[in-house]
């Protein structure tokens, strides 16, 4: 810890941070984070690994990854060995293509989702488990029209069919801006999940890791509250 505190990140000629992220974060958010960091520290490198929540958690606990970014919920055993910080609460939305009857809806209710055909992630993924549980808690038994293990496949299927999906806005930002998909808010915001940072509880974050997090602080102010602080 003392060595880390004394390290001047600007003086490092080489350095590396290894981060893990769940698919939505790893594909649609993390590349911009990496470029932001590299613009400030071109002599340092970032290794990004994408996986489901359980994989990211296992690699962080084994210290194969310095830090992880997940959307999945942590179980009690994981929470005891991990430290975590919520960076943002993400309101996921109903996403449809132009052929879907909900295309022109400005907002939808949970009642509108009854009898809809859903495109979902693969069986046993945390995103799939979370969504099915959330729907059933609200009295909706989802009809699964298709399932994919790839977010790009889900989006392409939405473009061509009449199913719906529940996705974070950042996953479909490009398609929404182009007018090929619609991301519709749901009344009551029932599909909100937390984007969170995780790290091994007993690990001391390296100066390069702290520098990477510091570059994200303007986007995610919660990082400024970490102890010891990110500087």
FENHUHU-V212292 format. One line per field, one symbol per residue. psi: psi as a letter, one per 30 degrees, with the letter a starting at -180 (. if undefined). A space follows every 10 residues. Layout:
# FENHUHU-V212292
psi->???
This chain:
# FENHUHU-V212292
psi->eeeeefkjef fkfllkkjll kleeeeefee eeeeeeefee iffllkkkkk lleeeeeeee efgfkellkl flkkleeeef flklkkekjj jllkkllffk fgegkfklle effkgkkkkl llkfleeeee eeeeeefggj jkjjelklgk eeeeeeeeef agllljlkef egeeeeefgf lkjkkkkfhf hklkklkklk egkjkleeee eeeeffefei ffffgkkllk .
